[in-house]
Amino acid sequence: MNMTENSRFIKGLRAAGWTEKEINDFMLYIESGEEEYMPKPKDTQPK
């Protein structure tokens, strides 16, 4: 990804409500493939 694409990617995740930690961990997962950084499903069901 070039810098423009990277910027849009981050801004899109922020707009979707991701935290900075979630964004950074996801980027680490993409680059490294390490499972510890893979995003976890969020509980979207109403309680």
Protein Blocks (a to p, Z undefined) as FASTA:
>chain_A
ZZklmmmmmmmmmmnopafklmmmmmmmmmnopaklpccdddfbdZZ
